[in-house]
Amino acid sequence: METVFDHNITEQEQLALFGEVLTPERYLELVSMPAAAVDAIGALYTLRGDREKAQEYLNRVGEIFASSHSRGA
């Protein structure tokens, strides 16, 4: 699963997004759903001011939910 750690998140960015600095292992314990991980990446790019990249990841969240609902139907 792709996470914010694949995008070189800094300690300062972790504090802004999560309120604490997490290890990759602890992050995976807290964020077990792929949509949540992708949403966090979108939030990271929003924090960095990269709206285009943020939107790309936020669109992927919608795709993940749509895919999971179509499989369950």
N, CA, C and O atoms as a GROMACS GRO file, in nm:
protein
  292
    1MET      N    1   0.084  -0.117   0.000
    1MET     CA    2   0.000   0.000   0.000
    1MET      C    3   0.089   0.125   0.000
    1MET      O    4   0.183   0.135   0.079
    2GLU      N    5   0.059   0.215  -0.088
    2GLU     CA    6   0.132   0.343  -0.096
    2GLU      C    7   0.094   0.429   0.024
    2GLU      O    8  -0.023   0.440   0.060
    3THR      N    9   0.195   0.490   0.085
    3THR     CA   10   0.171   0.575   0.202
    3THR      C   11   0.246   0.708   0.188
    3THR      O   12   0.322   0.729   0.094
    4VAL      N   13   0.222   0.796   0.285
    4VAL     CA   14   0.292   0.925   0.288
    4VAL      C   15   0.443   0.906   0.299
    4VAL      O   16   0.519   0.995   0.259
    5PHE      N   17   0.486   0.794   0.352
    5PHE     CA   18   0.629   0.768   0.366
    5PHE      C   19   0.695   0.744   0.230
    5PHE      O   20   0.816   0.764   0.215
    6ASP      N   21   0.617   0.703   0.132
    6ASP     CA   22   0.668   0.689  -0.004
    6ASP      C   23   0.686   0.825  -0.070
    6ASP      O   24   0.743   0.835  -0.179
    7HIS      N   25   0.639   0.930  -0.004
    7HIS     CA   26   0.645   1.066  -0.058
    7HIS      C   27   0.733   1.156   0.030
    7HIS      O   28   0.719   1.278   0.030
    8ASN      N   29   0.822   1.092   0.104
    8ASN     CA   30   0.924   1.163   0.183
    8ASN      C   31   0.864   1.265   0.279
    8ASN      O   32   0.910   1.379   0.285
    9ILE      N   33   0.762   1.224   0.354
    9ILE     CA   34   0.702   1.314   0.452
    9ILE      C   35   0.805   1.350   0.559
    9ILE      O   36   0.882   1.265   0.605
   10THR      N   37   0.807   1.476   0.597
   10THR     CA   38   0.900   1.522   0.699
   10THR      C   39   0.834   1.514   0.837
   10THR      O   40   0.713   1.498   0.847
   11GLU      N   41   0.914   1.527   0.941
   11GLU     CA   42   0.859   1.528   1.076
   11GLU      C   43   0.765   1.647   1.094
   11GLU      O   44   0.660   1.634   1.157
   12GLN      N   45   0.802   1.762   1.039
   12GLN     CA   46   0.718   1.881   1.049
   12GLN      C   47   0.583   1.858   0.980
   12GLN      O   48   0.479   1.898   1.033
   13GLU      N   49   0.583   1.795   0.865
   13GLU     CA   50   0.459   1.765   0.794
   13GLU      C   51   0.375   1.663   0.872
   13GLU      O   52   0.252   1.674   0.876
   14GLN      N   53   0.441   1.566   0.935
   14GLN     CA   54   0.367   1.470   1.017
   14GLN      C   55   0.298   1.540   1.133
   14GLN      O   56   0.182   1.510   1.164
   15LEU      N   57   0.367   1.631   1.197
   15LEU     CA   58   0.307   1.705   1.308
   15LEU      C   59   0.186   1.785   1.261
   15LEU      O   60   0.085   1.792   1.331
   16ALA      N   61   0.196   1.845   1.144
   16ALA     CA   62   0.084   1.924   1.090
   16ALA      C   63  -0.035   1.835   1.054
   16ALA      O   64  -0.150   1.874   1.076
   17LEU      N   65  -0.010   1.717   1.000
   17LEU     CA   66  -0.119   1.630   0.955
   17LEU      C   67  -0.174   1.540   1.064
   17LEU      O   68  -0.295   1.518   1.072
   18PHE      N   69  -0.086   1.487   1.150
   18PHE     CA   70  -0.128   1.385   1.246
   18PHE      C   71  -0.116   1.428   1.391
   18PHE      O   72  -0.168   1.361   1.481
   19GLY      N   73  -0.050   1.540   1.415
   19GLY     CA   74  -0.032   1.587   1.553
   19GLY      C   75   0.079   1.516   1.627
   19GLY      O   76   0.101   1.541   1.746
   20GLU      N   77   0.149   1.429   1.559
   20GLU     CA   78   0.261   1.356   1.619
   20GLU      C   79   0.348   1.300   1.507
   20GLU      O   80   0.308   1.294   1.391
   21VAL      N   81   0.468   1.259   1.544
   21VAL     CA   82   0.559   1.195   1.450
   21VAL      C   83   0.542   1.045   1.464
   21VAL      O   84   0.554   0.989   1.574
   22LEU      N   85   0.514   0.980   1.353
   22LEU     CA   86   0.487   0.836   1.353
   22LEU      C   87   0.597   0.760   1.280
   22LEU      O   88   0.658   0.812   1.186
   23THR      N   89   0.622   0.639   1.324
   23THR     CA   90   0.706   0.549   1.246
   23THR      C   91   0.620   0.492   1.133
   23THR      O   92   0.497   0.492   1.144
   24PRO      N   93   0.682   0.445   1.027
   24PRO     CA   94   0.601   0.381   0.921
   24PRO      C   95   0.515   0.266   0.975
   24PRO      O   96   0.402   0.246   0.931
   25GLU      N   97   0.569   0.191   1.068
   25GLU     CA   98   0.495   0.078   1.124
   25GLU      C   99   0.372   0.126   1.201
   25GLU      O  100   0.263   0.070   1.186
   26ARG      N  101   0.389   0.228   1.284
   26ARG     CA  102   0.276   0.281   1.362
   26ARG      C  103   0.172   0.342   1.268
   26ARG      O  104   0.052   0.327   1.290
   27TYR      N  105   0.217   0.411   1.166
   27TYR     CA  106   0.126   0.469   1.067
   27TYR      C  107   0.038   0.360   1.006
   27TYR      O  108  -0.083   0.378   0.994
   28LEU      N  109   0.098   0.247   0.968
   28LEU     CA  110   0.022   0.138   0.907
   28LEU      C  111  -0.077   0.076   1.005
   28LEU      O  112  -0.182   0.026   0.963
   29GLU      N  113  -0.046   0.079   1.134
   29GLU     CA  114  -0.141   0.031   1.234
   29GLU      C  115  -0.264   0.122   1.239
   29GLU      O  116  -0.376   0.074   1.258
   30LEU      N  117  -0.243   0.251   1.222
   30LEU     CA  118  -0.352   0.348   1.231
   30LEU      C  119  -0.431   0.361   1.102
   30LEU      O  120  -0.551   0.387   1.104
   31VAL      N  121  -0.363   0.344   0.990
   31VAL     CA  122  -0.426   0.364   0.858
   31VAL      C  123  -0.423   0.230   0.784
   31VAL      O  124  -0.329   0.200   0.710
   32SER      N  125  -0.526   0.151   0.805
   32SER     CA  126  -0.527   0.018   0.747
   32SER      C  127  -0.603   0.010   0.615
   32SER      O  128  -0.590  -0.088   0.542
   33MET      N  129  -0.683   0.112   0.583
   33MET     CA  130  -0.760   0.111   0.459
   33MET      C  131  -0.686   0.187   0.350
   33MET      O  132  -0.638   0.297   0.374
   34PRO      N  133  -0.676   0.130   0.230
   34PRO     CA  134  -0.607   0.199   0.120
   34PRO      C  135  -0.662   0.339   0.092
   34PRO      O  136  -0.586   0.430   0.063
   35ALA      N  137  -0.794   0.357   0.101
   35ALA     CA  138  -0.852   0.489   0.074
   35ALA      C  139  -0.802   0.592   0.175
   35ALA      O  140  -0.778   0.708   0.139
   36ALA      N  141  -0.786   0.553   0.300
   36ALA     CA  142  -0.737   0.645   0.403
   36ALA      C  143  -0.592   0.683   0.376
   36ALA      O  144  -0.553   0.798   0.394
   37ALA      N  145  -0.512   0.586   0.332
   37ALA     CA  146  -0.372   0.614   0.301
   37ALA      C  147  -0.360   0.709   0.183
   37ALA      O  148  -0.279   0.802   0.185
   38VAL      N  149  -0.442   0.687   0.081
   38VAL     CA  150  -0.439   0.775  -0.037
   38VAL      C  151  -0.490   0.914  -0.001
   38VAL      O  152  -0.437   1.014  -0.050
   39ASP      N  153  -0.591   0.922   0.085
   39ASP     CA  154  -0.642   1.051   0.132
   39ASP      C  155  -0.533   1.128   0.206
   39ASP      O  156  -0.520   1.249   0.190
   40ALA      N  157  -0.455   1.057   0.288
   40ALA     CA  158  -0.345   1.122   0.361
   40ALA      C  159  -0.239   1.176   0.265
   40ALA      O  160  -0.181   1.281   0.290
   41ILE      N  161  -0.214   1.104   0.158
   41ILE     CA  162  -0.118   1.154   0.057
   41ILE      C  163  -0.173   1.281  -0.007
   41ILE      O  164  -0.099   1.377  -0.029
   42GLY      N  165  -0.301   1.281  -0.038
   42GLY     CA  166  -0.364   1.402  -0.092
   42GLY      C  167  -0.351   1.519   0.004
   42GLY      O  168  -0.322   1.632  -0.037
   43ALA      N  169  -0.372   1.492   0.132
   43ALA     CA  170  -0.358   1.598   0.234
   43ALA      C  171  -0.214   1.647   0.242
   43ALA      O  172  -0.190   1.766   0.262
   44LEU      N  173  -0.119   1.556   0.226
   44LEU     CA  174   0.022   1.594   0.227
   44LEU      C  175   0.053   1.692   0.114
   44LEU      O  176   0.119   1.793   0.134
   45TYR      N  177   0.004   1.660  -0.006
   45TYR     CA  178   0.029   1.749  -0.119
   45TYR      C  179  -0.047   1.881  -0.106
   45TYR      O  180   0.000   1.985  -0.154
   46THR      N  181  -0.162   1.878  -0.042
   46THR     CA  182  -0.233   2.004  -0.013
   46THR      C  183  -0.149   2.089   0.080
   46THR      O  184  -0.133   2.210   0.058
   47LEU      N  185  -0.094   2.028   0.184
   47LEU     CA  186  -0.007   2.098   0.279
   47LEU      C  187   0.114   2.157   0.209
   47LEU      O  188   0.160   2.266   0.244
   48ARG      N  189   0.165   2.087   0.110
   48ARG     CA  190   0.283   2.134   0.035
   48ARG      C  191   0.247   2.240  -0.069
   48ARG      O  192   0.336   2.299  -0.131
   49GLY      N  193   0.117   2.264  -0.088
   49GLY     CA  194   0.074   2.364  -0.184
   49GLY      C  195   0.068   2.315  -0.328
   49GLY      O  196   0.058   2.394  -0.421
   50ASP      N  197   0.073   2.184  -0.346
   50ASP     CA  198   0.067   2.125  -0.480
   50ASP      C  199  -0.076   2.078  -0.505
   50ASP      O  200  -0.107   1.960  -0.487
   51ARG      N  201  -0.162   2.169  -0.546
   51ARG     CA  202  -0.304   2.138  -0.563
   51ARG      C  203  -0.329   2.033  -0.670
   51ARG      O  204  -0.417   1.949  -0.655
   52GLU      N  205  -0.253   2.037  -0.778
   52GLU     CA  206  -0.273   1.942  -0.887
   52GLU      C  207  -0.244   1.799  -0.840
   52GLU      O  208  -0.323   1.707  -0.866
   53LYS      N  209  -0.133   1.780  -0.772
   53LYS     CA  210  -0.098   1.648  -0.721
   53LYS      C  211  -0.197   1.605  -0.612
   53LYS      O  212  -0.234   1.487  -0.606
   54ALA      N  213  -0.239   1.697  -0.528
   54ALA     CA  214  -0.338   1.666  -0.425
   54ALA      C  215  -0.468   1.618  -0.488
   54ALA      O  216  -0.526   1.519  -0.443
   55GLN      N  217  -0.513   1.686  -0.590
   55GLN     CA  218  -0.638   1.648  -0.657
   55GLN      C  219  -0.627   1.511  -0.721
   55GLN      O  220  -0.723   1.434  -0.722
   56GLU      N  221  -0.510   1.481  -0.775
   56GLU     CA  222  -0.487   1.349  -0.834
   56GLU      C  223  -0.512   1.239  -0.730
   56GLU      O  224  -0.577   1.138  -0.760
   57TYR      N  225  -0.460   1.258  -0.609
   57TYR     CA  226  -0.478   1.158  -0.505
   57TYR      C  227  -0.620   1.158  -0.450
   57TYR      O  228  -0.674   1.052  -0.419
   58LEU      N  229  -0.680   1.273  -0.438
   58LEU     CA  230  -0.817   1.278  -0.390
   58LEU      C  231  -0.912   1.212  -0.489
   58LEU      O  232  -1.010   1.150  -0.449
   59ASN      N  233  -0.884   1.224  -0.618
   59ASN     CA  234  -0.964   1.153  -0.719
   59ASN      C  235  -0.949   1.002  -0.703
   59ASN      O  236  -1.044   0.927  -0.724
   60ARG      N  237  -0.830   0.959  -0.666
   60ARG     CA  238  -0.807   0.815  -0.647
   60ARG      C  239  -0.889   0.761  -0.530
   60ARG      O  240  -0.931   0.645  -0.532
   61VAL      N  241  -0.912   0.844  -0.427
   61VAL     CA  242  -0.995   0.801  -0.315
   61VAL      C  243  -1.134   0.766  -0.366
   61VAL      O  244  -1.189   0.661  -0.330
   62GLY      N  245  -1.190   0.853  -0.450
   62GLY     CA  246  -1.322   0.827  -0.508
   62GLY      C  247  -1.322   0.700  -0.591
   62GLY      O  248  -1.419   0.624  -0.588
   63GLU      N  249  -1.216   0.678  -0.666
   63GLU     CA  250  -1.207   0.557  -0.749
   63GLU      C  251  -1.201   0.431  -0.662
   63GLU      O  252  -1.261   0.329  -0.696
   64ILE      N  253  -1.130   0.439  -0.551
   64ILE     CA  254  -1.120   0.323  -0.460
   64ILE      C  255  -1.257   0.290  -0.403
   64ILE      O  256  -1.297   0.174  -0.399
   65PHE      N  257  -1.329   0.394  -0.359
   65PHE     CA  258  -1.463   0.370  -0.304
   65PHE      C  259  -1.558   0.317  -0.410
   65PHE      O  260  -1.635   0.225  -0.384
   66ALA      N  261  -1.552   0.372  -0.530
   66ALA     CA  262  -1.640   0.327  -0.638
   66ALA      C  263  -1.610   0.181  -0.671
   66ALA      O  264  -1.702   0.101  -0.694
   67SER      N  265  -1.484   0.147  -0.675
   67SER     CA  266  -1.444   0.010  -0.706
   67SER      C  267  -1.491  -0.087  -0.597
   67SER      O  268  -1.540  -0.196  -0.628
   68SER      N  269  -1.477  -0.046  -0.471
   68SER     CA  270  -1.517  -0.136  -0.362
   68SER      C  271  -1.668  -0.154  -0.358
   68SER      O  272  -1.716  -0.262  -0.322
   69HIS      N  273  -1.744  -0.050  -0.393
   69HIS     CA  274  -1.890  -0.062  -0.394
   69HIS      C  275  -1.937  -0.145  -0.512
   69HIS      O  276  -2.036  -0.218  -0.500
   70SER      N  277  -1.870  -0.136  -0.625
   70SER     CA  278  -1.913  -0.213  -0.742
   70SER      C  279  -1.884  -0.362  -0.722
   70SER      O  280  -1.957  -0.446  -0.774
   71ARG      N  281  -1.780  -0.394  -0.648
   71ARG     CA  282  -1.749  -0.534  -0.619
   71ARG      C  283  -1.849  -0.593  -0.521
   71ARG      O  284  -1.880  -0.712  -0.526
   72GLY      N  285  -1.898  -0.508  -0.430
   72GLY     CA  286  -1.991  -0.556  -0.328
   72GLY      C  287  -2.134  -0.567  -0.378
   72GLY      O  288  -2.219  -0.624  -0.309
   73ALA      N  289  -2.163  -0.515  -0.497
   73ALA     CA  290  -2.300  -0.516  -0.548
   73ALA      C  291  -2.337  -0.648  -0.612
   73ALA      O  292  -2.449  -0.664  -0.660
   0.00000   0.00000   0.00000
